[in-house]
Amino acid sequence: MELRQSDDDGAWTHAIRAEQAYVTRLYERLDALRQRTRDALRATHAEGGRAGYAALMDREARSDEQARRLSQLAGVENGLCFGRIDHRRDRDGATGDTLYIGRIGLRDESHETILVDWRAPAARPFYAATPASPGDLIRRRHLHTRDRVVTGIDDEVFDLDGLSGTEQRSLVGEAALLAALRQGRTGRMNDIVATIQSEQDRVIRSQLQGVLVVQGGPGTGKTVAALHRAAYLLYTHRGTLERRGVLVVGPNPTFLRYIGRVLPSLGESDVVLSTVGELYPGVRATATDPMATTAVKGSESMVDLVRAAVADRQRVPSTPGMSAEADSGSHGQGASGGERDLEITLGGMTLRVDHADCLAIRDRARSLRLPHNVARKFFVTEMLRLLARDQAEQLDPMLDPAEPAYYDETDLAYMRAALWQQEPVRRGLDELWPLLTPQRLLEDLYADEAAVARVGANAGLSDAQREALHRPFGSPWTVADVPLLDEAAELLGEDDAEERARRRRAERDRADAERYAQGVLEFTGLFEESMMEASALAERHVDSGPPPSTAERAEADRTWAYGHVIVDEAQELSAMAWRTVMRRVPTRSLTVVGDIAQTGSPAGARSWRSMLAPYAHGRLHEERLVVNYRTPAQIMAVAADVLAEVAPDQQPPESVRDDGDPPRAVRVGRDGTTLADALPRLVAEELTAIGDGRLVVITPDTSHAEVAALLPDAASDATPDALDSPATVLTTTRSKGLEFDSVIVVEPGEILAQSPQGGHDLYVALTRATRRLTVVHEDPLPGMLGRLSRHERSAPGGPPCVEESGPRFSA
Ligand SMILES: Nc1ncnc2c1ncn2[C@@H]1O[C@H](COP(=O)(O)OP(=O)(O)OP(=O)(O)O)[C@@H](O)[C@H]1O
């Protein structure tokens, strides 16, 4: 049962005062803890290096922990406490427990719990209780606060008889959920910790292990629930997850910025947020490929393509004028160069390795089944062995033909090393088996039409697919390239000999610095006064900056294994992108949230099972969210018509909101009005209607630039902070996952036609609105938007008017 604000203002004031007193006490405690942590951090920093390396590590760990705690305490300032639950009285009439629920847990000086963390088991009834199954709750109370002041309370009473007479009179409130949903949008997603619904709570508190798929229509809170799940998992499994980290993968940088505040406001700031285009360290891909190319690059046949591309770079010499022969082993014959021996001319002497020997060495190197760059060592060593022997044999008769061979194994080893220093030798061997980075492999391949054709044929690609891959050298990396780079990195491996040597050198330098420092201390007498440790003095000479956090280390390391990975808008990920994501979570502990009905990418998912079952090993669990918290019912009805046409097997979610203005269609192109005249006027009109809220103009992919040019004051999606602007122009793809008070969709017919997934794109576009939807079109409205055409009229020539209610521009 939910009760509305009581008429008894005295009781209401009394209740607010009582809650204010409690909330004030909580903030005082928060302030005290902040001060104490700040003092402790300062003391840790002041400790200095006392007892060598172990103490240094201990100090760093403590200061890390204190800094993390301080940032957590800073992050929870707003809405520290947002709820309270009252439990049923015991049978003997003793008062039932009252628990206050907040962003973090707090204890008072005598270690009594005064605030329960929302993720703790004790807080669960706050989210799980429903009128049908209230458990032992008699009341759930939402507290509204602003700047530490209690501004309102909402009560849901499950057992009126369980409350005293005074308590019954002080029942107050408007439904907290609807109040939260009606707030204007700010371009940043807010946390929903005070109003999590029970179906979302089930998702948030699901177990850590296995692949949890959360399928739900637009606005069902998948994103926001997934982020709260990250915070919940970090709280419940802190030991495991803090060491390995949590990764959240989102569709683009604009979206990541949109959600970026949620976790810090829940006291969690050490989570890595990344797009697929950023998953490969050193590359930040934002460019996109044409549809056909995206489809090819996302398909699993790219596994064979990358394998064939690597094999193509393991060559044997071929006749001059033709490229080195590059058959790809298991993929059959490649370029048809004629057979040739390897010949390298050095100081007037030509060193030679037979074609057959080259072939045998290459095949043996391949048969090691090591990554290309690691197997290269074997290839180079064997080739040098034959070159050195040839050199020795040529030198030998020059000395004294009567003498037996004068060279031995030591000489040969020396000769091999000397040969490797010779530029022509390096060049000759590099041509046959080069040291490759993933970037070099793919850049060389894409830019070489003949190589794409050869390698593509070996990988079983059609002519059209091969053509889609070719592009000029130096083109920017695209999002679809990143999984291919990752795949290539696996096959190429790293020859880490240099890195190991670098680490050995660094270790030696550090030991030298410490020895030197020891000498300085002894010389100056500081050592005897125990003023300072040599390691601390050495440390001051090596300023490595603050130690990196788990998130920073994870982000920089391609092979990092995360403790848990959350993928949002997961329907957009291609089969290749999933391979990349799965490499980052060998334990397969994932939360995958998305909506199959919104898939826009030609390489995206058509079914969760077919995409994920190969990785989940029978541990795939699916939850469904069915209530739409974003889109008012009238707008959702328009979107549902589109869904019924393009994905009749999918159910639209049910809107919880019945407010908002009626959606409308505006036709341009008649009476001489053009989009250029009408759109700026419509935008101005809508901005007036939404006040401080946010507006988006959603365009077909092909006309984004053209439409953006009509609205010079609006932001376009070039920068992640575009949503800070009151008006933004986005393509359908870029609008995924976002929401706005007012949405203007331009040319729905063109959106429909832009790809085979165009109907899904239109569905996405129509469901971004929280209050107002306008569809602007010059071409006839698609039949599936028939509901709008009943209220359609041409764009007005004169000053536009805003109607208070009913369809605007109605016929
Ligand atoms: N329990 C809740 N309390 C308050 N607001 C909520 C709740 N659940 C969802 N919302 C709000 O509803 C809106 C939609 O949520 P969200 O973006 O997470 O949906 P989604 O399912 O990811 O949508 P889409 O599929 O369109 O990306 C957000 O503004 C979110 O804050």
The ligand as a Tripos MOL2 file, in Angstrom:
@<TRIPOS>MOLECULE
LIG
   31    33     1     0     0
SMALL
NO_CHARGES

@<TRIPOS>ATOM
      1 N1         14.6360    2.1340  -10.6450 N.pl3     1 LIG1
      2 C1         14.8010    3.2820  -11.2630 C.ar      1 LIG1
      3 N2         14.6840    4.4400  -10.5850 N.ar      1 LIG1
      4 C2         14.8640    5.6380  -11.2070 C.ar      1 LIG1
      5 N3         15.1900    5.7560  -12.4990 N.ar      1 LIG1
      6 C3         15.3440    4.6260  -13.2060 C.ar      1 LIG1
      7 C4         15.1550    3.3340  -12.6320 C.ar      1 LIG1
      8 N4         15.3820    2.4180  -13.5920 N.ar      1 LIG1
      9 C5         15.6870    3.0840  -14.7050 C.ar      1 LIG1
     10 N5         15.6740    4.4050  -14.4780 N.ar      1 LIG1
     11 C6         15.9460    5.4690  -15.4410 C.3       1 LIG1
     12 O1         15.4080    5.1110  -16.6810 O.3       1 LIG1
     13 C7         16.2300    5.5860  -17.7230 C.3       1 LIG1
     14 C8         16.5700    4.4530  -18.6490 C.3       1 LIG1
     15 O2         17.5180    3.6120  -18.0400 O.3       1 LIG1
     16 P1         18.6940    2.9590  -18.8750 P.3       1 LIG1
     17 O3         19.3560    3.9500  -19.7430 O.co2     1 LIG1
     18 O4         19.5330    2.1980  -17.9300 O.co2     1 LIG1
     19 O5         17.8350    1.9670  -19.7880 O.3       1 LIG1
     20 P2         18.3540    0.9200  -20.8620 P.3       1 LIG1
     21 O6         17.5540   -0.3020  -20.6500 O.co2     1 LIG1
     22 O7         19.8220    0.7930  -20.8080 O.co2     1 LIG1
     23 O8         17.8850    1.6310  -22.1860 O.3       1 LIG1
     24 P3         18.3870    1.4750  -23.6990 P.3       1 LIG1
     25 O9         18.1990    0.0450  -24.0960 O.co2     1 LIG1
     26 O10        17.4910    2.3660  -24.4470 O.co2     1 LIG1
     27 O11        19.8060    1.8960  -23.7150 O.co2     1 LIG1
     28 C9         17.4340    6.2230  -17.0640 C.3       1 LIG1
     29 O12        17.2280    7.5940  -16.9200 O.3       1 LIG1
     30 C10        17.4530    5.5930  -15.7080 C.3       1 LIG1
     31 O13        18.0890    6.3980  -14.7560 O.3       1 LIG1
@<TRIPOS>BOND
     1     1     2 1
     2     2     3 ar
     3     2     7 ar
     4     3     4 ar
     5     4     5 ar
     6     5     6 ar
     7     6     7 ar
     8     6    10 ar
     9     7     8 ar
    10     8     9 ar
    11     9    10 ar
    12    10    11 1
    13    11    12 1
    14    11    30 1
    15    12    13 1
    16    13    14 1
    17    13    28 1
    18    14    15 1
    19    15    16 1
    20    16    17 2
    21    16    18 1
    22    16    19 1
    23    19    20 1
    24    20    21 2
    25    20    22 1
    26    20    23 1
    27    23    24 1
    28    24    25 2
    29    24    26 1
    30    24    27 1
    31    28    29 1
    32    28    30 1
    33    30    31 1
@<TRIPOS>SUBSTRUCTURE
     1 LIG1         1 GROUP 0 **** ****
